[in-house]
Amino acid sequence: MNQPTNQPTNQPTNQPTNQPTNQPTNSLKTAHNSDFFGEKLTKLRQILPEIFSEHALDLDKLKTLLGEHIASNERYGLNWAGKSAAYQALQRPTYNTLAPCPDESVDFDTTQNIFIESDNLEALKILQKSYAGKIKMIYIDPPYNTGNDFIYHDDFSQSKKDYEIATGDRDINGQLLKSFKKNSKDNGHYHSNWLNMMLPRLHLAHTLLTDDGVIFISIDDNEQAQLKLLCDEVFGGENFVADFIWNNKYTVSNDTDVSYQHEHIICFCKNRDIFELNLLPRTEKQNKSYKNKDNDPKGAWKPTSIHARSGSANNIYEIEFPNGIKWTAPVGRYPRYSKDTLMELYHQGALYFNKNGGVDRKTYLSEVRQGVTCGTLWNYDEVGHSHGNNEEFSEIIGKGIFNDPKGTKLLKRIIGLSSNKNSTILDFFAGSATTAHAVMQLNAEDNGNRQFIMVQLPELTDEKSEAHKAGFANIAEIAKERIRRAGAKIKAENPDKNLDTGFKVFKLTGSNFKTWQIDDDNAIAEQLEMYINPLKDNAKEIDIVYELLLKMGLKLTATIEFKDGVYWLNCENKSYAIVLNTLSQDDFNAIITKKPSKTVVLDKAFLNDSEKSNVILQFKDANLNFESI
Ligand SMILES: C[S@@+](CC[C@H](N)C(=O)[O-])C[C@H]1O[C@@H](n2cnc3c(N)ncnc32)[C@H](O)[C@@H]1O
């Protein structure tokens, strides 16, 4: 049996390790994310088979082949203490999974929205198989590393886990609650700690994006420069879209030498060759400059000049229009159009002769682009300011319960610029879930059908905080309550629309299988036990089904129906069967007649070995995908 090891390797390396893993990556018996670089290596092998020796990348061959293109030791890039460990954190598989919580959800059986209560590194790893290449837009608002922030410390080694359960840093399901450490500016690793936290998360986010996908990251000057360089490394400098400046304050504080009035929103896409930002809708203000002074039947228009600053003296002419008005370009200016074109415009009624003898071309509102190009300066009167965002949140949940949330106006701008009406949108530093609120609101406004996935750690609220006093034990509780209340409000305001304001809640939990969570201290005893029953004693069937669903690469929104001893899953119009309990040969025959795309059967569901061999043969004969575990 292939047993994944969860020991971090002792060999420091500046690069991701590229030894292919011995684990069968297509088997459900592997941990999540056990082969993050596997797909990349496969692609590399397709282009450069000669640099592989058996299954491993041969660096010497690569150097020989690409000699002059290999960077010297003095090379451009961002380096920091612990970078190689951050790459190891990226590759380290997770032995955790997600368990459904219908009681905390809204419309669990029908909604396409997801809320995951978990550390985001674990969640992103667990989602890799099901959501790789499926997320159109990611927005994140990570801790800015102001010097007062508590930065999450990733450490998932087993020995530490026991310690953390004992000290209350983890709950008994292995959920990390308090592994935050204050990252003050006088800490020698101030930037490094933050970068170590961000690197693996951004890599995993990159894999989740569709080919035309995009990520927006809010940040301020504390880490803007570091974040831009980190994203250059993860997404490729050529995929930088813009550093949008959000003018988030309308006042200047008089108590310091400089008053910061903006934040950055750094935007990178997966592939700049195919990604384009959407246009912004035209505003009433922009349309106001279009009037209809002469009752033109083509509607409102705005005057544009028919002369320009540059041109050739040879092209200067005088023209007399049929209405007797003569025109020549003013001194120092040149005609923008030829005489013939101007005459044509005259006959179309597209010229306006003003009182001062000037002539303008009419630009009709009906003919301009329906949208406008987005600039990089975002003013608070278009996208809201921090003060207003606090008010917006307070109106729904209460004052002082969550500090400095972003606002729905800002998020609607970002979502509108980057998604289409059916896109899936992910925020894995969800905080108070402004992104979910904005997705639902925008869907209500433009009849969209976007879905959201929120990830938020159940970070404990301080006992003295307003949040705690209001009954919110952790931040995930605040986020879920906001979605519930905002969803109900949006629904009530749009009674005629069929809006999805529900969400399915999932929580991080340890694997339901002993096999995938072996503890090295009693490996032999557990391995023997595992042959008899691979499941943990308290494992709930529906949790096992969701764990298998994720390992099969299916979405968390797949529908699940239990019928005749079989869990039938339906995802993207394909059906899948999961069998956890004993079935007869006839029952297996019934599954075969339904031709599922894949059938997964627990070993213990076979009456005996000969039934197992028969069933395997029958699925093979029927050319159906089958796995027993
Ligand atoms: C700046 S807030 C996001 C605010 C959010 N944009 C809003 O409008 O409410 C960052 C959030 O990320 C959460 N967070 C920090 N580290 C995390 C981690 N490792 N996994 C999941 N959430 C995390 C924090 O609990 C915090 O609520």
PDBQT file of the ligand as one rigid body, heavy atoms in Angstrom, charges set to zero:
ROOT
HETATM    1  C1  LIG A 701      -8.675  42.127   6.018  1.00  0.00    +0.000 C 
HETATM    2  S1  LIG A 701      -9.767  40.903   6.450  1.00  0.00    +0.000 S 
HETATM    3  C2  LIG A 701     -10.810  40.741   5.026  1.00  0.00    +0.000 C 
HETATM    4  C3  LIG A 701     -11.967  41.681   5.087  1.00  0.00    +0.000 C 
HETATM    5  C4  LIG A 701     -12.957  41.458   3.979  1.00  0.00    +0.000 C 
HETATM    6  N1  LIG A 701     -12.457  41.869   2.716  1.00  0.00    +0.000 N 
HETATM    7  C5  LIG A 701     -14.245  42.188   4.268  1.00  0.00    +0.000 C 
HETATM    8  O1  LIG A 701     -14.648  43.039   3.496  1.00  0.00    +0.000 OA
HETATM    9  O2  LIG A 701     -14.845  41.915   5.298  1.00  0.00    +0.000 OA
HETATM   10  C6  LIG A 701      -8.770  39.452   6.332  1.00  0.00    +0.000 C 
HETATM   11  C7  LIG A 701      -9.458  38.233   6.893  1.00  0.00    +0.000 C 
HETATM   12  O3  LIG A 701      -8.673  37.104   6.583  1.00  0.00    +0.000 OA
HETATM   13  C8  LIG A 701      -8.791  36.181   7.644  1.00  0.00    +0.000 C 
HETATM   14  N2  LIG A 701      -7.626  35.288   7.612  1.00  0.00    +0.000 N 
HETATM   15  C9  LIG A 701      -6.346  35.559   7.987  1.00  0.00    +0.000 A 
HETATM   16  N3  LIG A 701      -5.572  34.470   7.815  1.00  0.00    +0.000 NA
HETATM   17  C10 LIG A 701      -6.368  33.500   7.315  1.00  0.00    +0.000 A 
HETATM   18  C11 LIG A 701      -6.160  32.151   6.930  1.00  0.00    +0.000 A 
HETATM   19  N4  LIG A 701      -4.962  31.584   7.054  1.00  0.00    +0.000 N 
HETATM   20  N5  LIG A 701      -7.201  31.447   6.456  1.00  0.00    +0.000 NA
HETATM   21  C12 LIG A 701      -8.423  32.005   6.330  1.00  0.00    +0.000 A 
HETATM   22  N6  LIG A 701      -8.695  33.282   6.709  1.00  0.00    +0.000 NA
HETATM   23  C13 LIG A 701      -7.687  34.019   7.188  1.00  0.00    +0.000 A 
HETATM   24  C14 LIG A 701      -8.844  37.013   8.902  1.00  0.00    +0.000 C 
HETATM   25  O4  LIG A 701      -9.536  36.311   9.911  1.00  0.00    +0.000 OA
HETATM   26  C15 LIG A 701      -9.621  38.253   8.403  1.00  0.00    +0.000 C 
HETATM   27  O5  LIG A 701     -10.965  38.134   8.733  1.00  0.00    +0.000 OA
ENDROOT
TORSDOF 0
